[in-house]
């Protein structure tokens, strides 16, 4: 500070090189000492050089007030970097202007405009600060007028009343210990008083409000900063009341839900902290067919009412819970709040027709075929229950018990060489039930291993047993022996036997390798469905079984093939 340094030290004021600090946003609380009544922070300028803000945050500092400008043209070269990096590290940030008062007409306004145009404060920043350390040779009355003009102009440009940085000695000597500014609403005092257990507070304890920030030393050390730095305390544990972006929103609906074709009142509370500007409100996320009408918008009030109306046509406004976002914009600041809009419906779930398919790892019955029925049901409110019925060979519908109310799959059986048809319906969580939706009629067809649609290559042997489908089977043990089944259908399954003497086979579907199936098992199983493939429509296909010739247990059986055909 050159020639002014000695005077500043005598008065107990930090030199401009290290006075006032900044603090990007976020960390509102989080002191580690449960008994603490304040938050620790710093103030910095370009004199601190490059700062590792991550380390500063890790050291427990919750805010930083950063030098932005001084006089009418100077911009601290580190302000933008410090401001951005401190914010990124999670600190609250603030900006200060080092005042250089002089008697030139309009000087205070010029300095204020210079400051306000360069600080770029927003969400997570503290209110701006006037750093008052020099009088510029002005009289007490002239300096009081200068300071008042500066503060008035910054308030007009930013929408908030700045804080004032000073020392007790300076304020008493050069500002006449006046409490006029504290009484005028400039309630935030940042007092510089070093080497004491508690600061002296000028201006009649700052109009009875006490100190808010206290610069208690200029000789501190903080991890992430090379050299000395000013240390500060905030008188409290929540910096939000000192936020520059000092309004927030909260929204609520008068009722828990809105039925289609009806309206409901809602309200948006605007919590204002040092903020008097009009707030322009908007709402987004409304479902199709729904509108919102504001009672007053934009508003300077603390509450704004609105009416939410849904469309009369159920198809225009789908049921469900919709997360809405209410946005308020003022003075370049944006705040949001969330609101859940529940629209109750009378619309039944959307159900897709059941599909019947063959599945592997099942056992073919002597007169039945195991199949799996799958379907889907959706609804904005969710599904509470599904129901499944079937008709065998065109008979009456019977209900199939489901493992859980909301399951969308069931394993059932159909008669061999017979037909089956499935139908489903669903109920949503607000008790709307769909009509029954039918799947196609499905016919089961069994081809024994000796049927004309099966061709064999290589050496295959015949064997008879009552355990096998139709009482007989064919098997091969030589690698490369194959059986090809040509058919038309929507599903196919290979029926074989598992056991300790069985080996593996490669399966090809329509000439394309599909899988290698192992029939080896320590326990025997006859009429085992060992492979299945399904298609959405009926078509002509080929299923080829090629014996691998597994050493020690090469046998592969072709007991039968099962297929499904959609009528």
Residue, then its C-alpha position, 0 to 999 in steps of 0.5 A: x500500500x506504500x505511503x498509507x501502510x503505516x497509517x493503516x496499521x496504526x488504525x488496525x485496518x488491513x492493507x488493501x493488498x490483503x483486505x477483504x476476500x471472496x467466497x464462491x458458493x455452496x458450503x452453508x454449514x459444516x463446521x467440524x466443531x459442534x460447539x462453534x458459533x462461527x464459520x471460518x473464511x479468508x479474504x484475498x487479492x492478487x497479492x496471494x498469487x495462485x491459490x489451491x482452492x481445493x486445499x483451502x476448502x479442505x482446511x475448513x474455510x467456508x467462505x472467501x471474499x475476493x478483491x474485485x476492483x479499486x478506484x474507478x478503473x482498476x480490476x484485480x487480475x486474479x479476481x475472475x480466477x479466484x472467484x471461479x475456482x473458489x466456487x468450484x471448490x465449494x466455498x461461498x464467495x464474495x467480492x469487495x471494492x477497495x475504495x479510494x475516495x476523492x473530492x471529484x464530483x461523482x467519484x463515488x458513483x463512478x467507483x460504484x459503477x466500476x465495481x458493480x459492472x465487474x463482479x458478476x455475482x450470482x447464486x452462491x455469492x455473498x453480498x458485495x462489500x465496500x472496503x473502506x480503509x482510506x479517507x482520501x483527505x475528505x472531511x468526516x462529513x464529505x466521507x460520510x456523503x461519499x460512502x452513502x453515495x457509493x452504497x446507494x449506487x451499488x444497491x441500485x445496480x445489484x439489488x442488494x445492500x452491500x456490507x461495509x468493511x472497516x476498523x473500529x479506529x477508522x470508523x470513529x476517526x474518519x466517519x464520526x462513529x456514525x450509525x446512520x448507515x447501519x440504521x439505513x439498512x446496511x446491517x452487515x458489518x465486516x469489522x477488522x480488529x486484530x489481536x483481540x478475543x472479540x472485536x470492538x464494534x463501532x457506530x453504537x454496536x453497528x446500530x445494535x446489530x453487532x458484527x457479521x464478519x470479523x477479520x481477526x488477523x492479517x497474518x494467517x496461514x492456510x493450506x493452499x496459499x503461499x505466504x500470509x493471508x487475512x483470516x475472517x470469521x462469520x458470526x453464525x453457522x448459516x451464510x444464506x442470509x448473507x447471500x447475494x442471490x437472496x430469494x428462493x421459491x417454494x411451491x405447493x398444491x391445495x389438494x394432493x391431486x387433480x382429476x382430469x377436467x378439473x382445476x386446483x389452486x397452487x401457490x408459490x412462496x417467494x422468500x426474500x433476503x435483502x431482495x426487493x426486485x420483481x420476480x418473473x415466474x414460470x412453470x415447466x413440465x406440465x403434461x399435455x392439455x394442462x395449463x397454469x394461470x398466475x394471479x400476479x406475475x411478475x411480482x414483488x410480493x412474497x406469495x403468488x397464486x396460480x390455478x392449474x387446469x387439466x383438459x376435459x379430454x382424458x386423452x389430452x392429459x395422461x394420468x400420473x405424477x408429473x414433476x413440475x419446475x417453478x422458475x423465478x428470474x430477477x436481476x439476472x438470478x434464477x431460482x427453481x423449486x419442484x412441485x409434484x402434480x398428480x393427475x388422477x385418471x379413469x383410463x384403463x392400463x394399456x395391455x399387449x396381447x399375450x404371447x405363447x412360446x416354448x421354453x427349454x429346461x422343461x419336460x414334455x408331458x405324455x399328453x401336454x406341452x409346457x409353454x410360457x405365456x408372456x404379456x405386458x401392461x403399462x399405466x402412468x399410475x402403475x399396475x396393481x394386478x394382472x389376470x390371466x385366463x385360458x381356453x382349451x380347444x375352444x372351451x370355456x375360459x378358466x382362471x390361471x393363478x399367478x405367482x404375484x399380482x403384477x407378474x407378466x409371465x406364467x408357465x402353463x400347459x397345453x394339450x398335445x395336438x390341441x389348441x389353447x388361447x390366452x387372454x389377459x387384463x390389468x388393473x392400475x393403482x387407481x382401480x381402473x381395469x382394462x377389457x380382456x385382451x386375447x392372444x391368438x389361438x395356438x396349436x401344438x404339434x408333435x413330430x416323433x423322431x421317425x416322422x417324414x419332416x426329419x432327415x438324418x445324416x450319419x449313423x443313427x440307432x433306434x431304441x424303444x422305452x416307455x419313458x420316451x415320447x411315443x415309446x421310441x427314440x433315435x440316437x447317434x454317437x459319431x461326431x458329425x451325425x446330424x438330424x434336420x427338422x423342417x417345419x412351419x411354425x412360430x415356436x420349436x423345441x427339441x426333445x431329448x434325454x439327459x444322462x451320464x452317457x449323453x454328450x453334446x450337440x451343436x444346434x443350427x437354426x435356418x443354417x445359422x449356429x444357435x447354441x451348443x447343448x450339453x445333454x450330460x447329467x448325473x441324473x437321468x431325464x426323459x422327454x427333456x426339452x433341451x432347446x427352444x426357439x420362438x418367432x413373432x410370426x409363423x414361418x418355414x424354418x429348419x432346425x439342425x442337430x449335429x453330434x459333437x462326439x463328446x469323449x467318453x459319453x458321446x450319445x445324443x438323442x432325438x426323441x421328438x420335436x414340438x412346434x407351435x402354430x398360430x391359427 
